[in-house]
Amino acid sequence: MSGISGSGIVLASNSASRKAMLEAAGVAFEARPAEVDERALEAEMEGAEPAEVAQALAAAKAAAVADSRLVLGSDSLVEVGGRRFDKPASREEAAEHLRFFSGKVMTLHSAAALARDGQIIWVGSDFARLRMRELGEDFIAAYLDAEWPAVSYCVGVFRIEGPGVHLFDSIMGDQFTVLGMPLLQVLGALREEGVLAS
């Protein structure tokens, strides 16, 4: 699909799902992961709303990659039972997260930002609510046997496009947001910037 002009954009991420979304949408891009201390930024924003933190992280990633082309940064945060969760650091922590999530509603916040020459020019975000079914210990063990370490890179410990779909009873929200980026908003912003044909 044509519609992108010039040499495309820079994706400040190595996320497989974000790359797949852009590829499927026909957006030309170069992946160049940003070096951002996410935990330090989150600590600075202690007490902020999850949506604000996701937006700040997305903006920090976009600004960290200096380029004259548009740079797209994106981030996702999960909130369950009033607690914010990051990517699991180990299989044991992933199992702990899944036990806590079991039977609860997860709010997933996904944000994106565009920068040029290190300056933020656009920020957008969206959220989805996912109701996780009751998970048994045998299921959690089998699930992690199949999905670890792939889900170590996934906030919420799931890939909705894969076996992670078995975790949920219902999902309310945009599929792209669940995949980790508010893609429709991003495409709109790229059209506004003249990078995509309107």
N, C-alpha and C positions, 0 to 999 in steps of 0.2 A: 504493500500500500504506500503510495506517495502521499505527501502532505506535510512532511517535515522539510524544512529548507536548510541549506548550508550543511554544516557538519553535525547537526543534531545537538543534543544536550549532553551534560555530564550527570550521571547518577552517582551520588556520593554514598554508595552502598554496594555491598557484594551479595545482598539478599537475593536468593534464587526466586522467591515469589515476586519481588518487585521487578526484577529483570524480566521475568516471564510475562507480567502484566504489560510492561512497556513494549516488549516484542510482539505480543498478541495484538496490541493496539496499533502497531506499525510505527512506533516512535523510534527514530534512530537515536542511539545513545552510546556513550562510552562509560563503563563502570570504573569509578575511581574511589574506593572506600575512604571516608573521612576519618581522621584521627581525632576523636573527641572523647574526653573523660566523662562518660555518661553518668557514672555514679557521683562524681564530684558536682556536676551540674544539678543533679537531683537533690543532693545534700544542701546545696545553696538555696534550692526552692522548697525546702521543707515546709509543709503546710499549704502549699499551692494546690489548686485543683488539678487533677490528673490531665485534663485537656490542656491546661496551660503548660504543664511540664512536657507533654508530648510535643506541643508546638515549639517550645524553647529548644528541645533536643533536635527536632527537625531543622530549625533555623540554624542551630550551631553547626550541624553537619553540612548544610548547604554553604554556610559562610566559610567553613574550614578548607574548602577546596577552591582555591583561587583560579579563576578561568574567565576569559572574555565571553565564553558561551554561557548559556543559562545552566546553573548547577541545581539539581533537584536533591534535596535532603528529605528524609522521611523517618518517622519513628512511631512505634506503637507502645501503649501501656495498657496493662490489665488491672482492673480493680474488682475485688471480690470481698463482700462482707466488710466494706470500709477500709480494706487494706490494699495497698498497691504492690504489685508483684513484678519482678524483673525476670529475665531469662534464668533458668535454673543453672546453678554452678556445677551440679553433679547429678548423677542418676538418682541418688538418694534424695536430694532436694526436689527433683522432679516428681518423685513419688509422693513426697510430703505435700507439694503443691496440689497434686491431683486429689489427694485425700481431703485437703481443705476445700477444694473447688466442688467436690462431689455433692450433688443435689442443690447447688446454689446457682444464682444468676451472676454471670460474669459480664462486666461492662468493659468493652475493648475500645480504647481511644486510639485513632490513627490520625497522624498529622503529616503535612508535607509543607515544604518551603522552597522557594526559588530565590537564587542569588545570582548576581553577576559581578565579577571582580570583587568578591567578598562582601558585597552589600546586599542585604535582604530586600527583595522587591515584592514578595508575595508570601502569605502564609494562609493555609487552610486546614480544616480538621473536620472529622466526623466521628460518630461512635456507633457501636452496635451492641445489642444485648443478646447473650447466648445463655440459655438455660442448660446447665450440665445435668445429666442424669445421675442417679446414684451409682457409684462405681465400687465394685467389689475388689478385694485384694488380688484375687486371681486375674481379674481383667487388667488391673493396673500393671501387674508383673508381665503379663503377656503383651500388653500394649507397649511397654517400654522395651521389652525384648525385640519387638519389631521396629520401633521408632527411635530408639536411642542409638547413636548420639544426634541424629538428624534434628530432633526437637530441642536440642540444647541451644539452638540458635533462635528458638521461637518463644516469644513471650506468651504465656498461657499454656505452654507445653503441648502445642498441637499444630498440625498442618491440616487446615480444613479441606484442602484439595486432595488429601490422602486419608490414611486411617483415622486421623483426628476427628473425622465426621462422626465416628461411633461414640464420641464423648457426649454428644448433645441430644436433647429432646426437641429443642426449638431454637431458631435463630431469628432475631428481629434486627434488620439493618442491611446495608448495602454490602454485596458480596465482596467488592474490592476493598472496602474498609476492613472486613474480616480478614482478608488476605494480607493486610498490612499497609494500605495506602489509599487515601480517598481519590481514586483515579479520575473519576468524572470531574472533580474540581481541578485536578492537575491539568487535565486536557483543556478545560476551559481557560485556565490561566495561560497555558502555552498558546492558545489561539489569541488571547488578548495581547500577548507579547509579540505576535506575528510569527511565531516559530512554526505553528501549525496553520494550515489553511482554514479560514473561517467559512 
